[in-house]
Amino acid sequence: MKSIEHIKNALKDLDSEVESILLNISLSLQEKDNVMLPLLQQKRVLTQTLKDLEYLKANPPKPNQPCGISKYRED
């Protein structure tokens, strides 16, 4: 699945962006928090999407049946 690779690349890019913000000494801790919050929210969504796609790849749904993702999720 190409989408899995795209999500993995997006997660790597987000990690790099967060790291550069953390290393930026010109920003205060409050500014870093404000800038990083949306990035970390994106990361959470992408991580869950990646888990869902990997689950579907390993457990493809049968025709005309629900995919069953909600059954394996913990939250």
DRENDREN-518489 format. One line per 4 residues: their letters; for each residue z, x, y of N, C-alpha, C, CB. Coordinates in nm, 3 decimals. Atoms other than C-alpha are relative to their C-alpha. Last residue first. Glycine has a CB too. Example, Ala and Ser with C-alpha at 12.3 -4.5 7.8 and 13.67 -1.06 7.14 Angstrom:
BEGIN
sa) -0.006/-0.082/-0.119/0.714/1.367/-0.106/0.073/-0.077/0.109/-0.142/0.041/0.046  0.000/0.089/-0.119/0.780/1.230/-0.450/0.000/0.090/0.120/0.125/-0.099/0.003
This chain:
BEGIN
dery) -0.052/0.066/-0.122/2.283/-0.944/0.354/-0.068/-0.131/0.030/-0.014/0.089/0.119  -0.146/0.008/0.000/2.248/-0.806/-0.001/0.056/-0.074/0.120/0.059/0.138/-0.004  -0.064/-0.048/-0.121/1.881/-0.875/-0.050/0.150/-0.020/-0.007/-0.057/-0.070/0.123  -0.045/-0.137/0.017/1.762/-0.918/-0.410/0.073/0.054/0.123/-0.117/0.087/-0.032
ksig) -0.092/-0.015/0.112/1.744/-1.298/-0.417/0.053/0.143/-0.013/-0.068/-0.040/-0.130  -0.135/0.040/-0.041/1.594/-1.331/-0.069/0.102/0.017/-0.112/0.000/-0.144/0.046  -0.066/-0.108/-0.073/1.292/-1.130/-0.182/0.144/-0.036/0.035/-0.078/0.033/0.128  -0.135/-0.028/0.049/1.199/-1.388/-0.445/0.073/0.111/0.073/-0.008/0.035/-0.141
cpqn) -0.011/-0.144/0.028/0.821/-1.383/-0.384/0.140/0.040/-0.048/-0.036/0.080/0.123  -0.061/-0.073/-0.111/0.783/-1.759/-0.417/0.024/0.145/-0.039/0.133/-0.066/0.044  -0.145/-0.008/0.011/0.544/-1.870/-0.695/0.056/0.071/0.124/0.043/0.074/-0.131  -0.061/0.128/-0.039/0.183/-1.991/-0.675/0.152/-0.003/-0.018/-0.061/-0.112/-0.081
pkpp) 0.078/0.094/-0.082/0.056/-1.680/-0.855/0.074/-0.132/0.020/-0.137/-0.027/-0.066  0.101/0.067/0.082/0.334/-1.458/-0.990/-0.078/-0.096/0.091/0.066/-0.076/-0.121  -0.024/0.140/0.037/0.515/-1.239/-0.739/-0.113/-0.055/-0.085/0.018/-0.086/0.126  0.094/0.093/-0.063/0.474/-0.862/-0.751/0.026/-0.144/-0.045/-0.145/0.039/-0.034
nakl) -0.018/0.132/0.063/0.792/-0.679/-0.852/-0.096/-0.101/0.064/0.147/-0.049/0.013  -0.055/-0.019/0.134/0.749/-0.305/-0.783/0.010/-0.132/-0.077/0.137/0.064/0.009  0.093/-0.086/0.073/0.518/-0.359/-0.486/0.047/0.018/-0.144/-0.012/0.138/0.070  0.117/0.080/0.037/0.724/-0.654/-0.370/-0.102/0.082/-0.077/-0.064/-0.060/0.124
yeld) -0.041/0.096/0.103/1.042/-0.445/-0.380/-0.121/-0.081/-0.047/0.110/-0.095/0.054  -0.016/-0.078/0.123/0.873/-0.161/-0.192/0.043/-0.091/-0.115/0.102/0.112/0.021  0.133/-0.033/0.051/0.753/-0.411/0.068/0.008/0.081/-0.129/-0.078/0.077/0.104  0.064/0.122/0.049/1.102/-0.556/0.112/-0.137/0.030/-0.062/-0.015/-0.102/0.114
kltq) -0.067/0.038/0.125/1.266/-0.213/0.138/-0.067/-0.123/-0.062/0.150/-0.028/0.024  0.039/-0.098/0.101/1.010/-0.107/0.399/0.062/-0.034/-0.136/0.041/0.142/0.043  0.138/0.032/0.037/1.065/-0.427/0.595/-0.050/0.095/-0.109/-0.091/0.008/0.123  -0.005/0.119/0.085/1.440/-0.366/0.590/-0.139/-0.040/-0.047/0.066/-0.117/0.075
tlvr) -0.063/-0.039/0.126/1.391/-0.012/0.720/0.006/-0.118/-0.095/0.141/0.057/0.025  0.098/-0.074/0.080/1.146/-0.130/0.985/0.055/0.041/-0.135/-0.047/0.123/0.076  0.103/0.096/0.043/1.391/-0.392/1.112/-0.103/0.070/-0.088/-0.069/-0.065/0.121  -0.062/0.091/0.097/1.680/-0.143/1.123/-0.103/-0.098/-0.056/0.116/-0.076/0.064
kqql) -0.017/-0.074/0.124/1.463/0.119/1.293/0.058/-0.090/-0.108/0.088/0.122/0.021  0.131/-0.011/0.062/1.355/-0.127/1.559/0.010/0.068/-0.136/-0.098/0.076/0.091  0.030/0.135/0.048/1.719/-0.205/1.631/-0.136/-0.002/-0.069/0.004/-0.102/0.116  -0.076/0.018/0.124/1.789/0.168/1.650/-0.019/-0.140/-0.058/0.149/0.026/0.026
lplm) 0.061/-0.083/0.103/1.510/0.210/1.904/0.071/-0.018/-0.134/0.003/0.148/0.041  0.122/0.067/0.051/1.633/-0.086/2.109/-0.069/0.081/-0.110/-0.098/-0.023/0.116  -0.027/0.129/0.064/1.984/0.067/2.124/-0.127/-0.070/-0.048/0.075/-0.091/0.096  0.011/-0.005/0.145/1.869/0.424/2.195/0.019/-0.135/-0.068/0.100/0.095/-0.054
vndk) 0.136/-0.033/0.040/1.792/0.390/2.564/-0.015/-0.009/-0.152/-0.038/0.140/0.050  0.092/0.104/-0.048/2.113/0.208/2.654/-0.144/0.024/-0.046/0.005/-0.008/0.151  -0.025/0.124/0.075/2.327/0.436/2.438/-0.100/-0.109/0.039/0.144/-0.049/0.025  0.052/-0.023/0.136/2.166/0.747/2.588/0.019/-0.125/-0.085/0.071/0.121/-0.066
eqls) 0.147/0.009/-0.009/2.227/0.612/2.939/-0.063/0.019/-0.138/-0.055/0.105/0.099  0.034/0.141/-0.023/2.594/0.551/2.857/-0.151/-0.019/0.005/0.065/-0.051/0.131  -0.018/0.071/0.128/2.631/0.900/2.709/-0.037/-0.148/0.014/0.145/0.013/-0.049  -0.140/0.023/0.033/2.485/1.051/3.026/0.009/-0.073/-0.133/0.072/-0.082/0.113
lsin) -0.043/0.140/0.010/2.129/1.177/3.029/0.150/-0.007/-0.032/-0.081/-0.074/-0.109  0.002/0.060/-0.133/2.029/1.521/3.158/0.044/-0.146/-0.002/-0.139/0.011/0.060  -0.130/-0.018/-0.067/2.144/1.686/2.834/0.003/-0.061/0.140/0.034/0.148/0.010  0.027/0.000/-0.144/1.852/1.545/2.636/0.133/0.007/0.076/-0.081/-0.127/0.042
llis) 0.000/-0.139/-0.048/1.936/1.642/2.277/-0.024/0.012/0.150/-0.104/0.078/-0.074  -0.133/-0.060/0.022/2.037/1.289/2.180/0.008/0.141/0.057/0.033/0.002/-0.148  -0.092/0.063/-0.095/1.721/1.147/2.337/0.139/0.062/-0.012/0.007/-0.153/-0.022  0.030/-0.057/-0.133/1.505/1.397/2.149/0.090/-0.060/0.107/-0.148/-0.024/0.036
eves) -0.049/-0.138/-0.007/1.678/1.304/1.824/-0.026/0.061/0.137/-0.065/0.084/-0.109  -0.146/0.007/-0.012/1.621/0.933/1.884/0.058/0.140/0.013/0.062/-0.074/-0.121  -0.028/0.049/-0.135/1.249/0.996/1.944/0.151/-0.007/0.026/-0.064/-0.138/0.021  0.030/-0.108/-0.094/1.218/1.209/1.633/0.034/-0.040/0.143/-0.147/0.040/-0.010
dldk) -0.103/-0.102/0.018/1.392/0.945/1.423/-0.021/0.116/0.097/-0.001/0.052/-0.145  -0.123/0.050/-0.062/1.164/0.678/1.568/0.112/0.102/-0.012/0.042/-0.133/-0.065  0.019/-0.007/-0.145/0.855/0.883/1.480/0.125/-0.048/0.074/-0.121/-0.084/0.042  -0.008/-0.142/-0.036/0.980/0.932/1.123/-0.013/0.017/0.151/-0.109/0.082/-0.072
lank) -0.141/-0.038/0.010/1.043/0.557/1.094/0.020/0.148/0.036/0.053/-0.027/-0.142  -0.067/0.056/-0.117/0.691/0.484/1.222/0.149/0.036/-0.001/-0.017/-0.153/0.003  0.038/-0.081/-0.116/0.548/0.721/0.961/0.068/-0.049/0.127/-0.152/0.000/0.019  -0.068/-0.129/0.015/0.740/0.546/0.683/-0.030/0.092/0.118/-0.040/0.067/-0.132
ihei) -0.140/0.022/-0.034/0.620/0.210/0.816/0.079/0.130/-0.013/0.062/-0.109/-0.089  -0.008/0.020/-0.145/0.258/0.325/0.814/0.146/-0.017/0.045/-0.083/-0.122/0.043  0.018/-0.131/-0.065/0.295/0.462/0.461/0.011/-0.011/0.151/-0.135/0.061/-0.038  -0.121/-0.078/0.031/0.437/0.132/0.337/-0.009/0.136/0.067/0.019/0.016/-0.153
skm) -0.105/0.041/-0.092/0.158/-0.058/0.516/0.130/0.077/-0.025/0.025/-0.150/-0.013  0.010/-0.076/-0.125/-0.107/0.141/0.331/0.115/-0.034/0.095/-0.135/-0.028/0.069  0.000/0.085/-0.119/0.000/0.000/0.000/0.000/0.089/0.124/0.123/-0.096/0.000
